[in-house]
Amino acid sequence: MAASASLSADALFGLIRAEFERVPAQRGDNARIDLADALMSGFAMFSLKDPSLLAFEVRRVSDANLRTIFKIERVPCDTHIRTILDEVETDVLRPVYQCIHRQLAASGELREFVFLQGSYLVSLDGTGYCSSKKVHCPACQQKVNAKTGEVTYYHQMVGGVIIHPALRQVIPLLPEPILRADGEAKNDCERNAAKRFLDRLAEDYPHMLFTITEDALSPNAPHIREMLKHGYHYILGVKAGDHAYLFEQVALARQAGRTTDYEVHEGKTVHRFSFINDMPLNQSNPDLRVNFVEYWEIKAGKTQHFSWVTDFRVTKLNVLLIMRGGRARWKVENETFNTLKNQGYHFEHNYGHGQHNLSVVLAVLMMLAFLVDQVQQLGCALFQAVLNKKKRLIRLWEQLRALFQTLEFKSMEEVFQAILYGYTAKVQIGTPP
């Protein structure tokens, strides 16, 4: 079985290498290691799911596959990787993500993610990925124990993925780091990072329409206005405890008979809705009008309850899809962050902290490797067959690393063919010259 040409690992690695070569070097012309080689080495480490830079250092000495498959002319040692990548600004890596997304669009696979009114659904959330009580850099966030005064240093980011309620795969976007600005005494916050994320999303993909879905911490007036400024739709979770005025107004409207109550039956599941359009978000922003959806899933004697605000005008024709879009928000946690933490990507391991950008650059390269894996799951028949055989990603990574260490291959397609169909190692016995 051949790999699907445009979305195979080899094709995507080639695109990434070409983009890395366009990244402007910050070092002198006499540097022994090219920046593209250092970036590609970091990406290769995460593609192979090596658990640490030390493990990658052991591999680089004898692994010819790094040079052949990942097109790395000179594989740097772990010290050089740390030193070189620490000086890289994450902004210069934006085109790498864009080129992969363009390839996905050109293949036609991206059309499967069209959600409502031609928009693409983006689930947005913050997460931590590095924490230490000793190792830190000037950009670290800080948390002080009120009792002991002990300081915990940590890194966070806002991650966004294009999702669809009917698809398990996600399409990662470039994450936005949450960093303490140079010279600032206060921590950065998720709200500021989300604003930067939206600004860059609009700049990088000006011809795409997005619907943003987030948890119940997100629906505040400034954030909603930011989304509307870019022409984006939104489906945001809300809770009565956080939006008492909104829920009071909805209760009054329900008493007056102005809400629409609607049920959909799917097998043994009952979807019960109550919705109303054109409600004030809160008392402080009566001019910011939202449409409100309350939903109960009744199944096997159990009831789950959710509620959202959205700018989509809610009708009986679209309320089921709006609900599914809102509930799909969890894909940024389960299908993204949890996969990175529990399926062999070692997301919470400290690969290297540095003094400037190293921790963030490594996180961005890890997410890039995750993007390549997700694209293959979407559009590469060979990768799909291999994953179906191994059942779990972590088993696939284990065999992938084992083959890299023991045999030489010309391409990643050959590696996947070996996993799928088996392989024979030929041993030559003879008298040395």
C-alpha positions in Angstrom: 0.0 0.0 0.0 1.4 3.3 -1.0 1.2 6.5 1.0 -1.3 9.2 -0.2 1.2 11.4 -2.0 0.4 14.9 -0.9 -0.4 14.1 2.8 2.3 11.4 3.4 4.9 11.9 6.0 7.6 12.2 3.3 5.7 15.0 1.5 5.0 16.9 4.7 8.6 16.5 5.9 9.8 18.0 2.6 7.4 21.0 3.0 8.6 21.6 6.6 12.3 21.4 5.6 11.7 23.9 2.8 10.0 26.3 5.2 12.7 25.9 7.9 15.3 26.9 5.3 13.5 30.2 4.8 13.7 31.1 8.5 16.2 33.9 8.8 19.3 32.8 10.8 20.2 34.9 13.9 23.8 33.6 13.9 27.0 34.3 12.1 27.9 32.9 8.7 30.6 30.8 10.3 28.1 28.8 12.4 28.8 25.1 12.2 25.2 24.0 12.4 22.5 25.4 10.0 19.4 26.7 11.7 17.3 24.6 9.4 19.2 21.5 10.6 18.6 22.4 14.3 14.9 23.1 13.7 14.5 19.9 11.7 16.3 17.9 14.4 13.9 19.2 17.1 11.0 18.3 14.8 12.4 14.9 14.2 12.8 14.3 17.9 9.1 14.9 18.4 8.1 13.0 15.3 9.9 9.9 16.7 8.5 10.7 20.2 11.9 10.5 21.9 11.3 11.0 25.6 14.1 13.5 26.0 16.9 15.4 24.3 19.3 12.9 25.9 17.5 10.0 24.1 17.7 11.9 20.9 21.5 12.5 21.5 22.0 8.8 21.7 20.2 8.3 18.5 21.9 11.0 16.5 25.4 9.4 16.7 24.5 6.3 14.7 21.0 6.9 13.1 21.5 7.4 9.4 17.7 7.6 9.0 17.7 11.0 10.5 19.8 12.3 7.6 18.0 10.3 4.9 14.3 10.6 6.0 14.3 14.0 7.7 16.9 15.5 5.3 19.2 16.7 8.1 22.6 17.4 6.7 24.3 17.7 10.1 22.5 16.5 13.2 23.4 18.8 16.1 24.1 17.5 19.6 21.7 18.3 22.4 23.7 21.2 23.6 23.7 22.8 20.1 20.0 22.2 19.7 19.3 24.0 23.0 21.7 26.9 22.2 20.4 27.5 18.6 16.7 27.1 19.3 16.8 29.3 22.3 17.4 32.3 20.0 14.5 31.5 17.6 11.4 33.7 17.8 8.2 31.6 17.5 6.7 34.1 15.1 9.1 32.9 12.3 7.5 29.5 12.5 4.0 30.6 11.6 4.6 30.0 7.8 5.4 26.3 8.6 1.9 25.7 10.0 0.4 27.7 7.2 2.1 25.6 4.5 0.7 22.3 6.1 -2.8 23.8 6.3 -2.5 24.9 2.6 -1.5 21.3 1.7 -4.5 20.0 3.6 -6.8 22.4 1.8 -5.4 21.6 -1.6 -6.0 17.9 -1.0 -9.7 18.5 -0.3 -9.6 17.1 3.2 -10.1 20.4 4.8 -13.6 20.7 3.3 -14.7 17.9 5.7 -14.3 20.4 8.5 -16.8 23.0 7.2 -19.2 23.6 10.1 -22.1 26.1 10.0 -22.6 28.8 7.4 -19.3 28.0 5.7 -17.2 28.5 8.9 -14.6 26.3 10.5 -15.0 25.4 14.1 -12.0 26.3 16.3 -11.8 25.1 19.9 -9.7 27.3 22.1 -8.3 26.6 25.5 -5.2 27.2 27.7 -2.9 24.6 29.2 0.3 24.3 31.1 3.3 22.3 29.7 6.3 23.1 31.9 6.7 23.6 35.6 9.6 23.7 38.0 10.6 25.1 41.4 14.2 25.6 40.3 14.6 25.9 36.5 13.2 29.1 35.1 13.7 31.9 32.6 12.7 35.6 32.5 9.5 34.8 30.6 8.3 32.2 33.1 5.0 32.8 34.9 5.3 32.7 38.7 3.1 31.3 41.4 4.0 32.0 45.1 2.9 29.8 47.9 1.2 32.2 50.4 2.3 30.1 53.4 5.9 29.2 52.5 6.8 31.8 50.0 8.1 29.1 47.7 8.0 30.1 44.0 6.8 27.7 41.2 7.8 28.7 37.7 5.7 27.5 34.8 4.9 28.0 31.1 1.4 28.0 29.6 -0.1 28.5 26.2 -3.4 29.0 24.4 -3.9 26.2 22.0 -6.4 26.2 19.2 -7.5 23.3 16.9 -9.9 23.2 14.0 -12.5 20.5 14.8 -15.8 19.1 13.6 -18.4 17.3 15.7 -18.4 14.3 13.4 -14.6 13.9 13.1 -12.2 12.6 15.7 -9.1 14.2 14.1 -8.2 17.8 14.9 -6.1 20.3 13.0 -3.8 22.1 15.3 -3.1 25.8 14.8 0.0 27.6 15.9 -0.3 27.9 19.7 0.0 31.3 21.5 2.4 31.3 24.4 1.4 32.9 27.7 4.6 34.6 28.8 5.7 37.3 31.2 6.8 40.2 29.1 10.4 41.5 29.4 10.6 43.7 32.5 7.1 43.0 33.6 6.3 42.2 37.3 2.9 40.7 36.6 2.1 37.4 34.9 0.6 37.3 31.4 -3.0 35.9 31.3 -5.0 33.6 29.1 -7.4 36.4 28.1 -4.5 38.5 26.6 -3.1 35.4 24.9 -6.5 34.6 23.4 -6.7 38.1 22.0 -3.2 37.7 20.4 -4.3 34.3 19.1 -7.4 35.8 17.4 -5.3 38.6 15.9 -2.8 36.2 14.4 -5.5 33.8 13.2 -7.1 36.7 11.2 -3.7 37.7 9.8 -2.6 34.2 8.8 -5.9 33.1 7.4 -7.7 36.2 6.1 -10.0 34.4 3.7 -11.3 31.8 6.2 -14.3 32.2 8.4 -14.1 30.7 11.9 -16.5 29.9 14.7 -14.8 30.0 18.1 -16.0 27.6 20.8 -14.7 27.8 24.4 -15.6 26.9 27.9 -17.7 28.9 30.4 -14.8 31.1 31.5 -14.7 32.8 28.1 -18.0 34.7 27.5 -17.1 38.2 28.6 -17.9 41.4 26.7 -14.3 42.3 25.6 -13.5 38.8 24.4 -16.8 38.5 22.4 -16.2 42.0 20.9 -12.7 40.8 19.8 -14.3 37.8 17.9 -16.9 40.0 16.3 -14.2 42.5 15.3 -12.7 39.8 13.1 -16.1 38.7 11.7 -16.0 35.4 13.6 -18.9 33.5 15.0 -18.9 32.0 18.5 -20.5 29.3 20.6 -19.4 29.8 24.2 -20.4 27.8 27.3 -22.2 29.8 30.1 -23.1 29.0 33.7 -25.8 30.5 35.9 -23.3 31.3 38.6 -21.1 33.4 36.3 -23.9 35.0 34.3 -26.7 35.5 36.8 -28.3 38.5 35.0 -28.5 36.6 31.7 -30.1 33.6 33.3 -32.6 35.8 35.2 -33.6 37.5 31.9 -34.0 34.1 30.2 -36.2 32.9 33.2 -38.4 36.0 32.8 -38.7 35.4 29.1 -39.6 31.7 29.7 -42.3 32.8 32.1 -43.7 35.1 29.4 -43.7 32.3 26.9 -41.0 33.9 24.7 -38.6 31.0 24.6 -38.8 28.1 22.1 -38.9 24.6 23.5 -38.0 21.8 21.2 -37.2 18.1 21.3 -35.4 15.8 19.0 -35.5 12.0 19.4 -32.5 9.9 18.2 -33.0 6.3 19.1 -33.1 6.1 22.9 -31.7 9.6 23.3 -33.8 12.7 23.8 -32.4 16.1 22.9 -34.4 18.8 24.7 -33.8 22.4 23.9 -35.0 25.8 25.2 -33.7 28.8 23.3 -34.2 32.5 22.8 -32.5 35.1 20.6 -31.5 38.7 21.3 -30.7 38.7 25.0 -28.3 41.0 26.9 -25.0 39.3 27.9 -25.0 41.1 31.2 -26.2 44.2 33.0 -23.0 46.1 32.3 -23.2 45.5 28.6 -26.9 45.6 27.7 -26.0 46.6 24.1 -24.1 43.3 23.5 -26.9 41.0 22.5 -26.4 37.2 22.4 -28.6 34.2 21.5 -29.1 31.7 24.3 -29.4 27.9 24.1 -30.2 25.6 27.0 -29.9 21.8 26.4 -30.7 18.6 28.2 -29.5 15.2 27.0 -31.8 12.5 28.4 -30.3 9.0 27.9 -30.6 5.7 29.8 -32.4 7.5 32.7 -29.6 10.0 33.1 -29.7 13.7 32.2 -26.9 16.0 31.3 -27.4 19.8 31.1 -25.5 22.4 29.1 -26.0 26.0 28.0 -24.3 28.3 25.5 -24.4 31.8 24.1 -23.9 32.3 20.4 -24.2 34.9 17.7 -25.8 32.4 15.3 -29.6 33.1 15.2 -31.0 30.0 16.7 -33.8 28.1 15.0 -35.2 24.6 15.2 -33.3 23.9 12.0 -29.8 24.7 13.4 -30.1 24.2 17.2 -29.0 20.6 17.0 -25.8 21.5 15.1 -25.1 24.5 17.4 -25.4 22.1 20.4 -23.0 19.6 18.8 -20.5 22.4 18.0 -20.6 23.6 21.6 -20.2 20.1 23.0 -17.3 19.4 20.6 -15.3 22.0 22.5 -13.8 19.2 24.6 -11.8 18.0 21.6 -9.1 20.6 22.4 -8.7 18.9 25.8 -9.3 15.2 25.1 -8.2 14.8 21.5 -5.3 17.4 21.8 -3.9 18.1 25.2 -4.7 14.6 26.7 -3.3 12.9 23.6 -0.1 14.9 23.8 0.2 14.0 27.5 -0.8 10.4 27.4 -0.1 9.0 23.9 3.7 9.2 23.7 4.3 12.9 23.0 5.6 13.6 26.5 4.0 17.1 26.5 4.7 17.8 30.1 8.3 16.8 30.0 10.9 19.5 30.2 13.0 19.0 27.1 15.0 22.1 27.8 14.2 25.5 29.3 16.8 27.9 28.0 17.0 31.6 28.8 15.0 33.1 26.0 12.7 31.0 23.7 13.7 27.4 24.0 10.8 26.1 26.0 8.3 27.7 23.7 10.0 26.8 20.5 10.1 23.1 21.6 6.4 23.2 22.4 5.7 24.7 19.0 7.7 21.9 17.3 6.0 19.3 19.3 2.6 20.7 18.2 3.9 20.7 14.6 4.7 17.0 14.9 1.2 16.4 16.2 -0.2 18.4 13.3 1.6 16.1 10.8 0.3 13.0 12.6 -3.2 14.3 12.5 -3.0 15.2 8.8 -1.8 11.7 8.1 -4.7 10.2 10.0 -7.0 12.3 7.9 -5.6 11.7 4.4 -2.8 9.1 4.3 -4.2 5.6 3.7 -0.9 3.9 4.6 -0.7 5.7 8.0 -4.3 4.8 8.6 -3.7 1.2 7.9 -0.6 1.1 10.2 -2.5 2.8 13.0 -5.4 0.4 12.5 -3.0 -2.5 12.9 -1.2 -1.2 16.0 -4.5 0.0 17.5 -2.9 2.7 19.7 -0.6 5.5 18.8 1.8 4.8 21.6 2.4 1.2 20.2 3.0 2.7 16.8 5.7 5.1 18.2 7.4 2.3 20.0 7.8 0.2 16.9 8.8 3.2 14.8 11.6 4.1 17.2 12.8 0.4 17.3 13.0 0.2 13.5 14.8 3.5 13.3 17.5 2.2 15.6 18.0 -1.2 13.9 17.5 -0.8 10.2 18.1 1.8 7.5 15.3 3.1 5.3 15.1 5.5 2.3 11.7 7.0 3.3 9.1 7.1 6.0 6.9 5.2 3.6 9.3 2.3 3.7 9.2 2.4 7.5 5.4 2.2 7.6 5.4 -0.5 4.9 7.7 -2.5 7.2 5.4 -2.1 10.2 2.3 -3.0 8.1 3.7 -6.0 6.2 6.7 -7.1 8.2 10.4 -7.0 7.3 13.5 -9.2 7.1 16.9 -8.1 8.2 19.7 -9.5 6.0 22.9 -10.4 7.7 26.1 -10.7 5.5 28.8 -13.0 6.8 32.2 -13.0 5.3 35.9 -12.6 5.9 36.9 -9.0 6.5 39.4 -7.7 4.0 
